Amino acid sequence: MPILDSKMGKVRKNYSVEELKEAANLMRGLNLVSLCAAKSGHSGGTLSIMDITAALYLKVARHDPQDPFWDGRDRIIWSTGHKAPSLYLGLGMAGYFDVEEVVKLRKLWAPFQGHPHWPKLPGVEAYTGSLGQGLSIAVGIALAGRLDEKGYTVYALTGDGEHQEGQIWEAIMEAGDYKLDNLINIVDKNRLQIDGWVKDVMDIDPLAEKYKSFKWNVIEIDGHNIEEILKAIQEAKSFRGKPSVIIAHTVKGKGVDFMEDIAGWHGKAPNYEQMMSGLEQLGLKGNLDVERLLQKAADYQAQVDTKLAAKQPKFSRDYFWNLSPKMNVKMDPTRKGFGRALSERGDDERVVCLGADISGSITISQFYEDHPERRNRFLSMGIAEQSGTGVAAGLAKEGKITVFGTYGVFSAGRNLDQLRTTVCYGNFNVLIAGAHGGVSVGPDGATHQALEDLFQICGLPNMKVVVPCDSVETKKATEYLLFEIKGPKYIRYAREATPIVTREDTPFVFGKANVVRYGGEKENFIDAFETILASNYTSEGEDLTIVACGPEVPEAMRAAYILKEDFDIETRVVNIHTLKPLDEEAIIRAAIDTGVIVTAEEHQVGGFGNRISAVVCQSLDIYQKARVIMGMIGVKDRFGESGQPWELIKEFEVSGEHIAKLAKELYDKKKSLE
Ligand SMILES: Cc1ncc(C[n+]2csc(CCOP(=O)(O)OP(=O)(O)O)c2C)c(N)n1
């Protein structure tokens, strides 16, 4: 079926097979340019699924690009959400928008988010990116179509690694049981995932036999052969009494020789030379106006830069990181501290690490990378956060010190009931790594930015929670949690490089806060501050307090620097690295001593701040001795966005400037009421 004009009942465009092949090739080229302009994104999987995308959007699906919500349209659910660019190119080529717009991929405020966002971009049918959820949505839509006697077909696009998610099998079971013959699942079986070959990470084969036993009609094809794709979809559409799965055998990175079958190209974008080489291989060099496309992306970025700069609170000068010759900081991602600790301390035979197919990025693979003898104690679970959490508990029950980690959204949320009932209720010795906490995860966007994990995790009885402020503190915290805390424990760390503000000899006492005081500008930012264990600190009569956790501690320190230099306001920064148990005494003393508390978290506002405010409100000491005003910095009840990490820190108003602005406002209120 060609692309339709739903109002007139006419054909808008009917692609021939040759035209489809050409379109898929062009889409591959635009994909490379867009990823290159974004400087991040998923090359391998977008290329493996491109022929299927072209066939689906340009030939097979019934849809009307001028009327994206036409009720008679086929529904296409892009469950394999990280392959969003191919979805965008399919929509663009079909005419939903100018296809060249896709060069704004992964940029702040653009509708071309790192993972699909349906209200932002007409034609997208669902938010996806948390793997394994799309097929269930497709089952629901197919059931609705049946109930309402609508004639649409529902297509789901899934990955082979994605089939490690238990939820996929629940959906497969449901579709089989309900005999949903209006549902077609197309599996991009490129045999690779992030950590390597699917068969090595967690084998899903024999896939065809599994689907058959779940009562599905199974078709297997070469996923790069347009004729086979068209024929298979036709066959699936006319098959009655069962849902159909098309297992499309594909090559990850198809069309670009240095990307083909290479796991390292999963989540990596080509640089300019690599993109040009790719375009040459696709026969597109000279046919695509690359410079104009890149300029279009750059122009959009320039607009973002201007708008964002206008939004930032202003002070006498620009205090942002590393802009002046003074106050230099070294940056290092907090996640590196986690990996270093595992690498250095992993010799203990009790330590067992569980991987969830994101091992390099969250640094859990450091456990074995330089220590091949530990390989047998690294157990790959596949993309299966729920079962992985239960397995961690089982290992812990038998005396292991188990470490399970993935993105915080999936290690604290996807498995919340498993954490609650299996890990915490049983009080098992499991260290959960909540990686990629906060908006600074960057261009992957909302689905991958853990902004609710502290709400989820801190509410669990028996759970200990640490959110370290830099990579040095992350290493100390990881070591401490591993060997000194027996029971459930959560460590939250971030993806982006953030300032190193502590040293080897900076105090780190679990459950005890540090006070950080600004003492005047220095060549290096770290030297401008003194850090003292809060219980050893004597008040210096500061004007206000900023209580922070994680990489918001460096931002709070920068706020203290701004407040002193611009307004001569003295700030007590309190680094609460341990959220559970909380150092209540440090908070109460700060409240009594200064009367102003600003909390700062890179999280939905309140996950941290509410805990601090609960301490303040319940303190009889404060009630008797002080008047306290509080304010909170955090993400204001909204989902994340794609963008560069530091752009997002500004856009979500969690920068040092935002902290300083709020602190100054509260300080002025305090002064006006004195
Ligand atoms: C629930 C969840 N866990 C982890 C991830 C991180 N992640 C993104 S892509 C990916 C690998 C997907 O493998 P596959 O489905 O085979 O896709 P392909 O290799 O074709 O890109 C993982 C683990 C995620 N997006 N969602």
The ligand as an SDF file (V2000), in Angstrom:
LIG
                    3D

 26 27  0  0  0  0  0  0  0  0999 V2000
   15.4740   -1.2110   29.7420 C   0  0  0  0  0  0  0  0  0  0  0  0
   16.7200   -0.7840   29.0680 C   0  0  0  0  0  0  0  0  0  0  0  0
   17.8960   -1.2900   29.5040 N   0  0  0  0  0  0  0  0  0  0  0  0
   19.0430   -0.8930   28.9280 C   0  0  0  0  0  0  0  0  0  0  0  0
   19.0380   -0.0010   27.9010 C   0  0  0  0  0  0  0  0  0  0  0  0
   20.3480    0.4650   27.2800 C   0  0  0  0  0  0  0  0  0  0  0  0
   20.4700   -0.0380   25.8910 N   0  0  0  0  0  0  0  0  0  0  0  0
   20.2080    0.7150   24.8170 C   0  0  0  0  0  0  0  0  0  0  0  0
   20.3750   -0.0890   23.3800 S   0  0  0  0  0  0  0  0  0  0  0  0
   20.8350   -1.4980   24.1750 C   0  0  0  0  0  0  0  0  0  0  0  0
   21.1760   -2.7410   23.3840 C   0  0  0  0  0  0  0  0  0  0  0  0
   20.0510   -3.1720   22.5380 C   0  0  0  0  0  0  0  0  0  0  0  0
   20.3750   -4.2950   21.7970 O   0  0  0  0  0  0  0  0  0  0  0  0
   19.4920   -4.6660   20.5420 P   0  0  0  0  0  0  0  0  0  0  0  0
   18.0660   -4.7420   20.9180 O   0  0  0  0  0  0  0  0  0  0  0  0
   20.0620   -5.9050   19.9450 O   0  0  0  0  0  0  0  0  0  0  0  0
   19.6550   -3.4360   19.5790 O   0  0  0  0  0  0  0  0  0  0  0  0
   20.7330   -3.2300   18.4140 P   0  0  0  0  0  0  0  0  0  0  0  0
   21.9370   -4.0440   18.7660 O   0  0  0  0  0  0  0  0  0  0  0  0
   20.1050   -3.7280   17.1890 O   0  0  0  0  0  0  0  0  0  0  0  0
   21.0070   -1.7720   18.3740 O   0  0  0  0  0  0  0  0  0  0  0  0
   20.8390   -1.3150   25.5630 C   0  0  0  0  0  0  0  0  0  0  0  0
   21.2000   -2.3160   26.5590 C   0  0  0  0  0  0  0  0  0  0  0  0
   17.7910    0.4980   27.4870 C   0  0  0  0  0  0  0  0  0  0  0  0
   17.6820    1.4130   26.5180 N   0  0  0  0  0  0  0  0  0  0  0  0
   16.6590    0.0750   28.0660 N   0  0  0  0  0  0  0  0  0  0  0  0
  1  2  1  0
  2  3  1  0
  2 26  2  0
  3  4  2  0
  4  5  1  0
  5  6  1  0
  5 24  2  0
  6  7  1  0
  7  8  2  0
  7 22  1  0
  8  9  1  0
  9 10  1  0
 10 11  1  0
 10 22  2  0
 11 12  1  0
 12 13  1  0
 13 14  1  0
 14 15  2  0
 14 16  1  0
 14 17  1  0
 17 18  1  0
 18 19  2  0
 18 20  1  0
 18 21  1  0
 22 23  1  0
 24 25  1  0
 24 26  1  0
M  CHG  1   7   1
M  END
$$$$
